[in-house]
């Protein structure tokens, strides 16, 4: 299926601007390149440095409070743990949706003055989901791009998940959506 295992990453942040806002939770699951089964997982909250710069709308979505993150590892510690857990040069990084999670990772490594450890290839699952949704007439409003959000695809594939917008839950939901779409293609 793939030539390398996929490292599916999801980030929760204090807003939508990786240069102004911060990562406050990061999760990753390693998917086998042939079966897409989960091999390993990682999740950590991240202690923010500039909590005052948070965006209220983003915080309402992820529902992460300062009390939840205040005693968490720093960004530097969290990324070091992520690098120890996974062989980052040997995976294809993957995500769902706009490339924002990847931009947050790049900004984090720049901030820490560390080299970005992933190769330049990124497998974005979003276009695959859009294509699937279009083919199966699930797109409800093309102007607003509705019908292929994770929630829409969860409903379509009857995937249950509690605590949406927890980064690890989102990774697992995305992985299951990917598996379902690939299965439907065969």
Buried (B, 14 or more C-beta within 10 A) or exposed (E): EBEBBBBBBBBBBBBBBBEBBBBBBBBBBBBEBEEBEBBEBBBBBBBBEEBEEBBEEBBEEBEBEEEEBEEBBEBEEBBBBBEEBBEBEEBBBBBBBEEBBBBBBBBBBEBEEEEBBBEEEBBBBBEBBBEBBEEEEBBEEEEEEBBBBBEBBBEBBEBEBEEBBBBBBBBBBBBBBBBBBEEEEE
